[in-house]
């Protein structure tokens, strides 16, 4: 949803904290917003702010307990009656339920999961059919948390629910893409909010068997830090994520290292069994005569150490290349648009059956060479660009270990490329429009 002007959003928990920040950012982007919230005082304060900014016509407030399915359906009806088709659903209503696992009791879990998972399910099953029905596409934002990616202790209920939002969003993104409905898992870090007022929200039915009452009292006395992100800035990042159809919307780059550490640990935990060709057992008496071989190079063979790229005419280039596991030499060369390229390739392996391939798909080349064999190919470099060549034979193909590139520079190229592909230095090559430290030609 690149264009948000005039679209309608339904934001739960939308009248305070992060939800209000999202609502303000969406109105600033030209959207009309239905702010649904369980607290009437927050709804009144939020509406008063929009009234003071002369923006009250772009918002509607609805009191809603997201765990009440019938009330949710009525709220959706009111939203459509006020603004028409709903395009964006922001499942933001949540609870900052924190505490050690041995302090939590069943009412704590029931309340937390009813709101933070059940409320999201209610929103999706109520609003999604309405978005699908108008066929104009849309977006769903599920508020998760950075704690879902960088978990911390004493947050079992909270992190269980917020981790579910990441998995749910990943699942729905694939399911809804065909309907042009994007899905985002919104994972904010610390943001200025009303999380300390948690105790005011707990319904009576969740108070009988709770172990977090003392924590809620302590939380009520905790001030909001000025160092936390402003809620409107947070909302602006959500708006940007919707426009870019980002599966993950993050707010705090300082948590990147922690997220990477977690991902690295996950990847390191995958089993890595050897591939069938990694090891073979056989008697030395059999092995010795078979491993190495010698061959007499053909007259047109390219010898190791004598690889070259030579311009043989105004519109003709010859490339002498060798193949040996796991590299092409040269692994990069350049020609001009319109050149006729003669490519002579020799497999210089001395190990029996070490066959290598060479494929340049955009120029219809795909060959396999046994050790000692040479192949000469001629083709026209008719279109500027970067063209990758790679081995298509067995192991090297599986891992893309052998690869290189041909750069076809435009006829009118004037910039010398001295630094190519981050680490490699290809002096004297020319690609139009590429910034360079080299001189002009």
PyMOL commands that set and color helices and strands:
alter all, ss='L'
color gray80, all
select helices_A, chain A and resi 17-28+40-52+56-58+69-83+101-103+106-134+146-148+156-179+195-200+204-206+213-220+231-243+253-268+284-291+361-363+394-399
alter helices_A, ss='H'
color red, helices_A
select strands_A, chain A and resi 8-12+32-37+59-63+88-91+138-143+181-187+248-250+308-313+316-324+327-329+332-336+340-347+356-360+365-369+374-380+385-390+403-409+416-420+424-430
alter strands_A, ss='S'
color yellow, strands_A
deselect
rebuild
show_as cartoon
